[in-house]
Amino acid sequence: MRDEIELFRQAGIQPFGVNPAGVEAHHKYVEKMRFNFPLLSDPARAVARAYHAVKDDGQSIWRSVYVVGRDGKIRYAQRGAPPPEDVVAAVQEAQGGR
């Protein structure tokens, strides 16, 4: 996402990450990785559970990509790290080809 941020912005998509690490660990990681998008802390894994991203062990997280529209509807969902172009194309298709 970091390297393709302009592709997302041009499509009207604001990426952000969610991770179970604490805020202080995130701060250091964001600086180290030079992230240009917000990284949210989810230590209780509530967001991960809500999006079915917690593995069977109850602790580990499946890397997942979700796009939630301004209307609150999920526009795209896929496990793993799909190509940014695929995410943008799926969102544009859901919005009627914009």
Buried (B, 14 or more C-beta within 10 A) or exposed (E): BEEBBEBBEEBEBEBEBBBBBEEEBBEEBBEEEEBEBEBEBBEEBEBBEEBEBBEEEEEEBEEBBBBEBEEEEEBBBBEEEBEBEEBBBBBBEBEEEE
